[in-house]
Amino acid sequence: MKKILFFALTLTLLGCATTAEQAAQKAEKAKKVAAALADRHFTVEVQRMHPLRGRAVNVSYGYELTVKGDTLVSYLPYFGRAYNVPLGGGKGLNFTNRIDTYRTWQPKAGLTHIEISTTNEEDTYQYSLDIFDNGSTSISVQMRQREWISYDGNVEVE
């Protein structure tokens, strides 16, 4: 009976140590994400795409949205309806451009909302990002010449 009690107590203590370690890792990740957002230097690696029409699609590795100070690097796949685009489809959501407006706020604890707008020769783009402390991110993109689209991904921190 004593061996069973000792074994149960040992498992409980190990479980507490693991939980404390996980909490410390989450706090460290939240700190790194917050620092990257504050510096306006972060990359969101996209894993899933949600077109307005049709089903969600997993995307291959390499698609991302990067903010580098006042520059936006958009390398995102696009499926949807285009209203008025250049012959051949144009750039879509694959471009590097200066950010026109950048607004950020925290609607609730653990969530940062960022709105980015930019314009190039093809269209005007409004990116809305919801970034959680764990780095999980959802992105929605509204354009004038194409249907809106959204993505899910994660902020990559060092």
N, C-alpha and C positions, 0 to 999 in steps of 0.2 A: 504494500500500500504506500509506503514511504517512497519507493522508487517511482511509482506513478505520479505522486504529488511533486516530486523533484523534477521529473521529466516535464510535466505540465507547466511548472513555474519557469523552467529553462526556456521552453517554447514561447511563453508569454514575454519574457524579457528580451528574447531575440526579436520577436515581433515588434516590440516597442522601439528597439534600436533601429530596425529597418524603417519604421514609420518616421522616426526622427531624421534619419538620413534622407529619405524621400522628401520630407518637408524642407530640409536644407537645400536640396537640389532644386526644388521648385522655386524657392526664394532666390537662389542664385540665378536661375534662368529668367525670372521676372525682373531682376535687377539689370541683367544684360540687355533684355528686350527694351526696358525703359531707357537705358543709356543710348542704345542705337536709335530709338525714336527721337530722343531729345537732340541728338547730334545730326539728325536728318541724314543718316548714312545706314541704310538697311536694304536687305533683299528679301523678297517673298518668293519662295520656290513654290510654284503652282503644281497641284496634284490632281485637281478635278475641275472640270469646266461645266457650267450650267447654261446652255443656250436658252433663249426665250422660248423657242419652239423645239420640242424634242426632248430626249432624255439626257441626263447627266453623263459625261464621258470622262474616264480617267485619261490623263494626258501623260505623255512620255517625259522622261527626265530632261531638264534643260530649259523649260519654260519658266520665266521669272519676271518680276517687276522690281526694279531697283530705283531707289532714291539716293542721289549723291548730292547733298546740299540743295542747289537750285536746279538740278538736272534730273529728269525722269527718263529712265531707260525701260521701255516697254517691249518685252519679247513674249507675246501671248498669242495662242492660237485663237482663231475666230470662226465660228459657224453661226450663220444667221442671215437675215435679209438685209441687203444693201439697197439703199434708195437711189443714191447718186454718187458713184465712185468712178475713178479713172479707169480707162480701158485696161483690162488685165487684172482688175481688182485692187490695184494700188498697194499701199503699205499695210493696210489693215491696222493691227495693233502692234506692229513691229517698227519701232522708231526710237530715236533719242532726241529729246527736245527740252527746252527750257521750261520750267514750271512757271505758270502765270500767277496762280494763287495756291496757297498752302495753308489750310486751317486744321487745327487739331484741338480736341477737347476730350474729357473723360466723362461720358454720360453716367457711368457707375464704376464702382471700385473694380479693378481688374480688367477694365476695357478701355481702350483708347480708340477714338474715332478720328480718322484723317480724311479730309477732302482735298483733292488735288485737281486743278484744272490746267489744261495746256491746249495750245492750238498749233496746227501745222497747215501746210498748203492743202491738205485733203479734208480736214475735219476739225471740230472742236470736241475735246474729250473731258469728261468729268469722272474721275476715279474716286470711289468711296471705299475706304478700308476700315474694317473693324478688326482690331488686333488685341488679342487677349494676352494676359501676363505670361501664359505658357508658350506664346509665339504663334498659336493657332490664328489664322487670318481668313477673313472672307473679303473678297474684292468685287465690287460691281462697277461696271463701266457703262456710261451713257454717252452716246454720240449723236450728232445731228443727222448724219448720212447712213447710219446703220442701226439695227435693233440693239438694245442693251444686252449685256451678257454678264455673267458672274462667274467667279472662280473661288476655290478653296485652296489653301496652302499653309505654309509655315514660314515665319520669319527665321532666317538663319543667323545665328549669332556665334561669335568665336568662343 
